[in-house]
Amino acid sequence: MGFNITSEDYVKYLRLAAAKIEENGAYITALDAVTGDGDHWANIHKGFSALMQMAPELETKPIDAVFRQIGATMMSKVGGSSGALYGGAYLAASKKVSGKEKLDSPDLCDALEAMVTDMMSRGKAQPGDKTMIDTLYPAVQVYKKAIAQQCSDRETMEMVRDAALQGAQSTEQMEAMKGRASYRQDKGVGHLDPGAVTMAYQITCMADYTIDHVI
C-alpha cells in the first residue's frame, strides 16, 4: 500500500464527483420522485456546489481540516437528512485522521469506515435498509479485506469501486426501511435508492482518480 492522497488530490476527486452528480441530475431526480421527495439531487448538488466554491481554500489545508470543513459545509448547506448524514460522516472522518496532512491507503480506509459508522449511528440504519449505507458499507468491508490480504493498490481500488456499484444496484430489490419509500405499499422494491446511487458516483470517482493519478 504505497500511495498518498494529498488535500489537492482530494479536492480534484471532489471536482470529479461534483461533475458526475451534476450531469446526472435528471436521472437522480426521477429516481427520487418515484419513491421519495424528489429533492435528493437538488440537496446533494447544492452541497457539492458549495464545496467547489471553496475548493482553492481546501487545497491548502491538511487533510483532517479538509474533512472538517467539508462536514461543516454539508451540514449547513444540504437540506433534508443527507446534510446531517454527510456532515456528521465527514466530521467523524476528520477525527479519525486527526493530525494527518495526507492519507495513505489504510488511512483512507479508516476515514471511510468512520464515515459509514457515523452514518449508521446517526441515521439509525443498517445495511439492507435501502440507503446510501448499502453502497458505502460493502465498499469499506472490501477495502479492509484487501488491505489485510495485501492486494495491490490498483486491485484494491478496483474492488472498492466494484463493491460500491454492486451495493447500489442491490438496493433495487430491497424493501425500504427508512424515508418516504418505507411508507409505500411496495416499499420501493423495483427501484434503486437515489442516495445509494449518488454515493456510488462518489466512490467510483474516488477509486478512478486514485488509479489514474495517485497510484
Secondary structure, 3 states (H helix, E strand, C coil): CCCEECHHHHHHHHHHHHHHHHHCHHHHHHHHHHHCCCCHHHHHHHHHHHHHHCHHHHCCCCHHHHHHHHHHHHHHHCCHHHHHHHHHHHHHHHHHCCCCCCEEHHHHHHHHHHHHHHHHHHHCCCCCCCCCHHHHHHHHHHHHHHHHCCCCHHHHHHHHHHHHHHHHHHHHHCCCCCCHHHHCCCCCCCCCCHHHHHHHHHHHHHHHHHHHHHC
